[in-house]
Amino acid sequence: MYSSLTVAHGHTGVVAPRTGPELSDLALFAVAVAAVWFVRRALRKRFARKD
């Protein structure tokens, strides 16, 4: 019974060609850039010389 339910909602088997990056790819890249910028800024403040 359960196997017939899972097959009905599974993948269709049709592969779509990739034409470019997905929106999720761009969002992940933007979050990674923001995280690197934030961490570098925090480390610069932490290790700044206080003469």
Biopython code that builds the backbone (N, CA, C, O; Angstrom):
import numpy as np
from Bio.PDB.StructureBuilder import StructureBuilder

atoms = [
    (1, "MET", "N", (0.824, -1.192, 0.000)),
    (1, "MET", "CA", (0.000, 0.000, 0.000)),
    (1, "MET", "C", (0.870, 1.258, 0.000)),
    (1, "MET", "O", (0.661, 2.164, -0.807)),
    (2, "TYR", "N", (1.832, 1.308, 0.896)),
    (2, "TYR", "CA", (2.686, 2.498, 0.977)),
    (2, "TYR", "C", (3.567, 2.656, -0.251)),
    (2, "TYR", "O", (3.860, 3.779, -0.661)),
    (3, "SER", "N", (3.987, 1.559, -0.835)),
    (3, "SER", "CA", (4.858, 1.672, -1.999)),
    (3, "SER", "C", (4.133, 2.322, -3.179)),
    (3, "SER", "O", (4.746, 3.060, -3.950)),
    (4, "SER", "N", (2.851, 2.057, -3.323)),
    (4, "SER", "CA", (2.109, 2.682, -4.422)),
    (4, "SER", "C", (1.937, 4.186, -4.181)),
    (4, "SER", "O", (1.873, 4.956, -5.139)),
    (5, "LEU", "N", (1.863, 4.612, -2.918)),
    (5, "LEU", "CA", (1.749, 6.042, -2.619)),
    (5, "LEU", "C", (3.055, 6.775, -2.887)),
    (5, "LEU", "O", (3.048, 7.899, -3.389)),
    (6, "THR", "N", (4.170, 6.147, -2.556)),
    (6, "THR", "CA", (5.456, 6.811, -2.747)),
    (6, "THR", "C", (5.831, 6.885, -4.220)),
    (6, "THR", "O", (6.440, 7.862, -4.656)),
    (7, "VAL", "N", (5.478, 5.874, -4.981)),
    (7, "VAL", "CA", (5.807, 5.880, -6.406)),
    (7, "VAL", "C", (4.987, 6.938, -7.136)),
    (7, "VAL", "O", (5.479, 7.560, -8.077)),
    (8, "ALA", "N", (3.764, 7.143, -6.720)),
    (8, "ALA", "CA", (2.903, 8.105, -7.398)),
    (8, "ALA", "C", (3.424, 9.533, -7.250)),
    (8, "ALA", "O", (3.172, 10.374, -8.114)),
    (9, "HIS", "N", (4.141, 9.814, -6.174)),
    (9, "HIS", "CA", (4.622, 11.171, -5.940)),
    (9, "HIS", "C", (6.132, 11.292, -6.100)),
    (9, "HIS", "O", (6.731, 12.269, -5.652)),
    (10, "GLY", "N", (6.735, 10.316, -6.727)),
    (10, "GLY", "CA", (8.181, 10.327, -6.891)),
    (10, "GLY", "C", (8.614, 11.145, -8.089)),
    (10, "GLY", "O", (7.830, 11.899, -8.665)),
    (11, "HIS", "N", (9.852, 10.988, -8.449)),
    (11, "HIS", "CA", (10.435, 11.707, -9.583)),
    (11, "HIS", "C", (9.812, 11.206, -10.881)),
    (11, "HIS", "O", (9.516, 10.019, -11.017)),
    (12, "THR", "N", (9.615, 12.102, -11.822)),
    (12, "THR", "CA", (8.990, 11.719, -13.087)),
    (12, "THR", "C", (9.964, 11.009, -14.015)),
    (12, "THR", "O", (9.537, 10.334, -14.952)),
    (13, "GLY", "N", (11.247, 11.145, -13.778)),
    (13, "GLY", "CA", (12.240, 10.514, -14.629)),
    (13, "GLY", "C", (12.705, 11.409, -15.765)),
    (13, "GLY", "O", (13.620, 11.037, -16.499)),
    (14, "VAL", "N", (12.106, 12.565, -15.927)),
    (14, "VAL", "CA", (12.495, 13.494, -16.987)),
    (14, "VAL", "C", (13.569, 14.430, -16.437)),
    (14, "VAL", "O", (13.359, 15.114, -15.435)),
    (15, "VAL", "N", (14.703, 14.450, -17.095)),
    (15, "VAL", "CA", (15.813, 15.290, -16.658)),
    (15, "VAL", "C", (15.782, 16.594, -17.446)),
    (15, "VAL", "O", (15.782, 16.586, -18.677)),
    (16, "ALA", "N", (15.757, 17.699, -16.736)),
    (16, "ALA", "CA", (15.758, 19.004, -17.387)),
    (16, "ALA", "C", (17.200, 19.496, -17.505)),
    (16, "ALA", "O", (17.961, 19.403, -16.543)),
    (17, "PRO", "N", (17.576, 20.008, -18.646)),
    (17, "PRO", "CA", (18.950, 20.526, -18.789)),
    (17, "PRO", "C", (19.151, 21.771, -17.929)),
    (17, "PRO", "O", (18.252, 22.599, -17.775)),
    (18, "ARG", "N", (20.338, 21.876, -17.382)),
    (18, "ARG", "CA", (20.659, 23.057, -16.568)),
    (18, "ARG", "C", (21.002, 24.208, -17.497)),
    (18, "ARG", "O", (21.863, 24.081, -18.368)),
    (19, "THR", "N", (20.330, 25.322, -17.307)),
    (19, "THR", "CA", (20.590, 26.477, -18.155)),
    (19, "THR", "C", (21.385, 27.550, -17.424)),
    (19, "THR", "O", (21.858, 28.501, -18.046)),
    (20, "GLY", "N", (21.536, 27.410, -16.124)),
    (20, "GLY", "CA", (22.275, 28.390, -15.344)),
    (20, "GLY", "C", (22.113, 28.083, -13.870)),
    (20, "GLY", "O", (21.467, 27.103, -13.500)),
    (21, "PRO", "N", (22.696, 28.915, -13.032)),
    (21, "PRO", "CA", (22.583, 28.672, -11.590)),
    (21, "PRO", "C", (21.160, 28.896, -11.094)),
    (21, "PRO", "O", (20.450, 29.778, -11.577)),
    (22, "GLU", "N", (20.762, 28.092, -10.135)),
    (22, "GLU", "CA", (19.449, 28.232, -9.518)),
    (22, "GLU", "C", (19.482, 29.405, -8.543)),
    (22, "GLU", "O", (20.552, 29.881, -8.165)),
    (23, "LEU", "N", (18.317, 29.857, -8.148)),
    (23, "LEU", "CA", (18.219, 30.945, -7.179)),
    (23, "LEU", "C", (18.842, 30.540, -5.845)),
    (23, "LEU", "O", (19.466, 31.366, -5.178)),
    (24, "SER", "N", (18.680, 29.286, -5.453)),
    (24, "SER", "CA", (19.265, 28.821, -4.195)),
    (24, "SER", "C", (20.789, 28.846, -4.246)),
    (24, "SER", "O", (21.437, 29.096, -3.230)),
    (25, "ASP", "N", (21.366, 28.592, -5.415)),
    (25, "ASP", "CA", (22.825, 28.678, -5.569)),
    (25, "ASP", "C", (23.308, 30.106, -5.349)),
    (25, "ASP", "O", (24.308, 30.340, -4.670)),
    (26, "LEU", "N", (22.589, 31.047, -5.928)),
    (26, "LEU", "CA", (22.969, 32.460, -5.769)),
    (26, "LEU", "C", (22.796, 32.924, -4.324)),
    (26, "LEU", "O", (23.624, 33.676, -3.808)),
    (27, "ALA", "N", (21.729, 32.481, -3.676)),
    (27, "ALA", "CA", (21.500, 32.858, -2.284)),
    (27, "ALA", "C", (22.579, 32.264, -1.377)),
    (27, "ALA", "O", (23.060, 32.937, -0.466)),
    (28, "LEU", "N", (22.956, 31.026, -1.618)),
    (28, "LEU", "CA", (24.014, 30.400, -0.822)),
    (28, "LEU", "C", (25.341, 31.132, -1.006)),
    (28, "LEU", "O", (26.079, 31.323, -0.039)),
    (29, "PHE", "N", (25.650, 31.538, -2.221)),
    (29, "PHE", "CA", (26.873, 32.290, -2.478)),
    (29, "PHE", "C", (26.852, 33.631, -1.754)),
    (29, "PHE", "O", (27.859, 34.045, -1.180)),
    (30, "ALA", "N", (25.712, 34.308, -1.778)),
    (30, "ALA", "CA", (25.598, 35.607, -1.107)),
    (30, "ALA", "C", (25.762, 35.454, 0.407)),
    (30, "ALA", "O", (26.415, 36.281, 1.043)),
    (31, "VAL", "N", (25.186, 34.421, 0.979)),
    (31, "VAL", "CA", (25.318, 34.182, 2.425)),
    (31, "VAL", "C", (26.771, 33.858, 2.770)),
    (31, "VAL", "O", (27.280, 34.312, 3.795)),
    (32, "ALA", "N", (27.435, 33.084, 1.933)),
    (32, "ALA", "CA", (28.841, 32.747, 2.184)),
    (32, "ALA", "C", (29.725, 33.989, 2.122)),
    (32, "ALA", "O", (30.627, 34.150, 2.944)),
    (33, "VAL", "N", (29.476, 34.860, 1.161)),
    (33, "VAL", "CA", (30.255, 36.104, 1.054)),
    (33, "VAL", "C", (30.026, 36.969, 2.284)),
    (33, "VAL", "O", (30.975, 37.531, 2.831)),
    (34, "ALA", "N", (28.778, 37.082, 2.726)),
    (34, "ALA", "CA", (28.467, 37.883, 3.916)),
    (34, "ALA", "C", (29.127, 37.290, 5.160)),
    (34, "ALA", "O", (29.622, 38.032, 6.008)),
    (35, "ALA", "N", (29.139, 35.973, 5.275)),
    (35, "ALA", "CA", (29.756, 35.328, 6.438)),
    (35, "ALA", "C", (31.261, 35.560, 6.461)),
    (35, "ALA", "O", (31.829, 35.846, 7.515)),
    (36, "VAL", "N", (31.907, 35.439, 5.313)),
    (36, "VAL", "CA", (33.354, 35.673, 5.248)),
    (36, "VAL", "C", (33.663, 37.119, 5.595)),
    (36, "VAL", "O", (34.597, 37.388, 6.350)),
    (37, "TRP", "N", (32.892, 38.050, 5.054)),
    (37, "TRP", "CA", (33.099, 39.470, 5.362)),
    (37, "TRP", "C", (32.929, 39.728, 6.855)),
    (37, "TRP", "O", (33.744, 40.431, 7.454)),
    (38, "PHE", "N", (31.887, 39.174, 7.464)),
    (38, "PHE", "CA", (31.606, 39.391, 8.884)),
    (38, "PHE", "C", (32.711, 38.814, 9.768)),
    (38, "PHE", "O", (33.142, 39.461, 10.722)),
    (39, "VAL", "N", (33.167, 37.610, 9.459)),
    (39, "VAL", "CA", (34.215, 36.972, 10.271)),
    (39, "VAL", "C", (35.538, 37.723, 10.124)),
    (39, "VAL", "O", (36.241, 37.939, 11.112)),
    (40, "ARG", "N", (35.877, 38.119, 8.906)),
    (40, "ARG", "CA", (37.130, 38.878, 8.720)),
    (40, "ARG", "C", (37.100, 40.196, 9.472)),
    (40, "ARG", "O", (38.101, 40.601, 10.062)),
    (41, "ARG", "N", (35.954, 40.867, 9.453)),
    (41, "ARG", "CA", (35.820, 42.138, 10.177)),
    (41, "ARG", "C", (35.970, 41.923, 11.680)),
    (41, "ARG", "O", (36.642, 42.697, 12.362)),
    (42, "ALA", "N", (35.340, 40.864, 12.191)),
    (42, "ALA", "CA", (35.425, 40.575, 13.622)),
    (42, "ALA", "C", (36.855, 40.216, 14.028)),
    (42, "ALA", "O", (37.325, 40.640, 15.083)),
    (43, "LEU", "N", (37.544, 39.439, 13.198)),
    (43, "LEU", "CA", (38.919, 39.074, 13.533)),
    (43, "LEU", "C", (39.855, 40.269, 13.445)),
    (43, "LEU", "O", (40.789, 40.378, 14.240)),
    (44, "ARG", "N", (39.621, 41.165, 12.493)),
    (44, "ARG", "CA", (40.444, 42.373, 12.421)),
    (44, "ARG", "C", (40.289, 43.214, 13.678)),
    (44, "ARG", "O", (41.269, 43.736, 14.209)),
    (45, "LYS", "N", (39.054, 43.344, 14.151)),
    (45, "LYS", "CA", (38.825, 44.109, 15.381)),
    (45, "LYS", "C", (39.462, 43.409, 16.576)),
    (45, "LYS", "O", (40.022, 44.070, 17.451)),
    (46, "ARG", "N", (39.385, 42.104, 16.624)),
    (46, "ARG", "CA", (39.896, 41.375, 17.777)),
    (46, "ARG", "C", (41.416, 41.447, 17.876)),
    (46, "ARG", "O", (41.968, 41.567, 18.970)),
    (47, "PHE", "N", (42.078, 41.376, 16.746)),
    (47, "PHE", "CA", (43.537, 41.332, 16.765)),
    (47, "PHE", "C", (44.173, 42.668, 16.397)),
    (47, "PHE", "O", (45.360, 42.717, 16.075)),
    (48, "ALA", "N", (43.417, 43.730, 16.439)),
    (48, "ALA", "CA", (43.971, 45.055, 16.139)),
    (48, "ALA", "C", (44.980, 45.419, 17.219)),
    (48, "ALA", "O", (44.767, 45.175, 18.407)),
    (49, "ARG", "N", (46.073, 46.002, 16.778)),
    (49, "ARG", "CA", (47.098, 46.424, 17.750)),
    (49, "ARG", "C", (46.608, 47.603, 18.537)),
    (49, "ARG", "O", (46.056, 48.556, 17.988)),
    (50, "LYS", "N", (46.813, 47.530, 19.815)),
    (50, "LYS", "CA", (46.447, 48.651, 20.676)),
    (50, "LYS", "C", (47.730, 49.207, 21.284)),
    (50, "LYS", "O", (48.114, 48.843, 22.395)),
    (51, "ASP", "N", (48.381, 50.088, 20.543)),
    (51, "ASP", "CA", (49.647, 50.686, 21.011)),
    (51, "ASP", "C", (49.425, 51.849, 21.909)),
    (51, "ASP", "O", (50.386, 52.456, 22.382)),
]
sb = StructureBuilder()
sb.init_structure("model")
sb.init_model(0)
sb.init_chain("A")
sb.init_seg("    ")
for serial, (resi, resn, name, xyz) in enumerate(atoms, 1):
    if name == "N":
        sb.init_residue(resn, " ", resi, " ")
    sb.init_atom(name, np.array(xyz, "f"), 0.0, 1.0, " ", f" {name:<3s}", serial, name[0])
structure = sb.get_structure()
